[in-house]
């Protein structure tokens, strides 16, 4: 009997990650490909990533605007057939594809197992509480959730029962089977079961005549695009975490849903490590440590997102700012200061009124004009540049300012020091000739690396944020200017050998930028330092310099902020060090503990000697036991505690305890001084 497949469809080509092209029968699955390479690879694979070898014309399908703005979009919206996408291992391959098999160590696989865990949860809930109606259940960065409608609220005991039933579903090792139905058939079934949320999803995200995607495991069926792990047995480690309320479609007039949160991992070991990490993160929370160590506060009577720096926090801030100012001066910057409020007309000229107004506070009307609080310092620096005639001999001109700026943040987005409404930006702006731009940007990147390493961060990641030419209305400048600026930044990063990732559409409205994300001690990424190219403000403000040819030319401009903001950088420092700052930053560097009242006189001499060398010292002269004083200094994470009794007073020594190593024995005061001076001068993170 002849094959029903035409010769052209009898086989397909599969391109593997190493570039190898192999032929397989049409409708072979990624699992078949994996098995042909190695049974171990097939067993280890979780999901496949494919992309057509040959682009199909007119493949993109548009999802509705609501789909683009909701979580459901990621689950139900139609994809571009030419795009790289994840598929189940048993998906039939009907055309030539580039294929990558993802295993458990691939980050994308984790979201797939979490999405599958959401289906396992929904299965368990329906088996325990059949009257429940299902919403949607996406994977998230931290785990997954599923929305349920049920008149009776879930209880903590119900959550335990759901987790136990999930274990039964996993033990049954039911296959995740991808099925298809007509839109009309699916709607009829969902309406018959009064699944009003599924009816909404089908009606909203599909069109009449469509074939829709369903996933089945056992008797459970869900409207879903996938992909999923091969079977429920691959959901090996999971936990039901919490319960919250959520209105259907976010409208308080609609029924209230019960959102059950959970998380899942590929192994119990990974999940245990996750919860240990969360526990460590909680210990390092800068808001709790800020209160415990008396560093800062946010006073509701004054307003959300506004920081009050207490004496101990303020001394760390001063140390940070003094270091930054000294470094700026050493690197050829001039320090400037600009007003906190400026006329609204200035922000219209700069473009912020049009591109950034939603992040600015509303105008205030004064005698002569409307004014706005400044959200950034750059227009002020531009005015200083423009105040005097400039020659090519003057360039580059570098202005630096630790300036207070104010940006409107919605109340729900603020978070301690990390997201505030008023902050201090370590802003600098460099005005230079076009031929100087690469050298200046390279110097800024090197400066950023020095900042991060000085404050104890050894790892960072770099992103090059560019414009989206399809959305040009949100950006100033021509295509030629953007391409020129982007090329200059790429040259800098390549010259310095810095790996980077290009992020289209994330550039500033005035030019592309380098974003440097540091990696803290827990492996978390923090966006702090940025270096930005600007061809916009020099044109808007008609900046000029007289060139060597005697003609007038327009300079280009670099924006850079290396702390990003002092507040945010400080918050990250608190969490990175868990409040145990290195000696040079610690608000109290040395705590003095006289054993009894008769040792106070010697302790005072030690204090004066240390303060003479500019160390921050606190003497505990209370009539308390020695161990109690040591405990209090330890709780305040003071780097060094010096204990003084009869022997120390007689020999001119101090008994040293460090925050990390404990009792270190006695040393002559001068010897101790030499040691700690070296630590401060070298900005050491060790004691």
QUIDASUL-V204836 format. One line per field, one symbol per residue. phi: phi as a letter, one per 20 degrees, with the letter a starting at -180 (. if undefined). A space follows every 10 residues. Layout:
phi: ???
This chain:
phi: .fffefgfdf cceceegenf dcecfgmfdg ffffffeagf fffefdbddc bgfcfeflef deefffffdc ffgfedffef feffbecffe ffedbfbecc eedfeegfff ffffffffff ffgffffecg ffdeeccefc fdrabbecdb feffdgffff fffffgffff fflffedecc cfgfffffff ffelefffgg ffffdcdgnf edeccdcmee ccfaemecfg bffeeecbbe dacbebfgmm dffegeeded ebbbcebfff ffffffffff fffegfffff ffelebbcdf fepfmdedee gfffffgfff ffffffffff enedecccff cbgggfffff nffeecgfed fffdedgdae ccffeaegff ffffgffcfc dgffefdcdc bedfcccfdf gfefbleebc dcbddeebcd dbfgfeffff ffffffffff gfffendddb cccdecedff cffeceoegf ffffffffff ffffgemefb dedfndfffd rfbddddede feneececfb ccecdefgff elfbbeffen eecefdbdeb cdfnbfffff gfggffelne ffgfdgfdeb ddcffbffef ffffffffff ffemeeccde efecfgffff fffffelffc cddccfffff dmdcedcdfe dmfdnecfgf fffgffffff felfeed
